[in-house]
Amino acid sequence: ATRTMEAIQEHREPLYGRFDLSLLVHPFEPHESALMLRDITPADRALVWGLAGGVPLYLSWWDQHRSIQENLLDLTCMPGQGFLAEGELAMRGEMLPDLERQVLFAVANGRTTWSEVRDIVRAIPTRSLENLIDLRLVERLEPVTEIGRDSRKVRYRIADNFLAFWLGPLARFRTEINRGLGSTILPALVSTLDDFMGPRWEAAVRQHLVQMANAGKLGTDVTAIGPFWSTRRRDQEADQNEIDAVVLSGRSRVATAVCEAKWTRSVDGSAIQRQLERKAQALPSRSDPLTYIVAARKEVRNATGMTTVTASDVFP
């Protein structure tokens, strides 16, 4: 549909030059999705957004008066129903070439770098990745400190939560669900959700930090918010540093805040702050002192001297 609307506005097409406004309508952000899920807990709102994304239709299918297991049974474990059928329709509607389909499945199943995707599809994936990014099916990520440079640290992720769920955890079970094993597969599907939700929760927290920045809660000169990762060699061993969100401020883009987001019910804030202090040493430049932000589903314990975020903040 997006491609069609763009095509009819092109040069020599019937409606070229006739549009006064061309507005891209995005899916709901976390705090907007929460408004459709008023009758469940914030943690469950986060889970539903992680599975359905911000598309109002998918959010409306979630029965707020039934349990997570009951909803998943109806929406994912019944042939021809709900999420299971919608994913098939969505993929057919995209009319993707075979190589782009392969690339999409590779990214959805954890192949996040160019070389990893190439090894899976056994072809050069550059053009396919670019096309999928243009269609907003895949998102290109790079360390926030590298934005604007010719970075080789690029990673890729499925941009839409629903599609990531359908191509990832649900894809492992689709064949047997269609053969009638849905109810017995449900416990195995539920067991995958925590691993799947980790990156979704991190993305939701980053979006919440953007809201905080716009409200002036992270300073007055925030210039970028995003993930950070780096690899350093120590005694012939790789030392991997990953920070879920870094806030850069000012013209010189100095790191002024770092954030760790854990998809667990309760975390020890002081322990995570110590980890963040160590990881922050890899940042190119940072303020002193740094602001430390810790996010968990329901509770951050031992949180003196830090900013805390829970699902009730992200999905109010």
Secondary structure, 3 states (H helix, E strand, C coil): CHHHHHHCCCCCCCCCCCCCCCCCCCCCCHHHHHHHCCCCCHHHHHHHHHHHCCCHHHHHCCCCCCCHHHHHHHHHCCCCCHHHHHHHHHHHHHCCCHHHHHHHHHHHCCCCCHHHHHHHHCCCCHHHHHHHHHCCCEEEECCHHHCCCCCCCCEEEECCHHHHHHHCCHHHCHHHHHHHHHHHHHHHHHHCHHHHHHHHHHHHHHHHHHHHHHCCCCCCCEEEEEEEEEEEEECCEEEEEEEEEEEEECCCCEEEEEEEECCCCEEEHHHHHHHHHHHHHHCCCEEEEEEEEEECCCEEECCCCCEEECHHHHCC
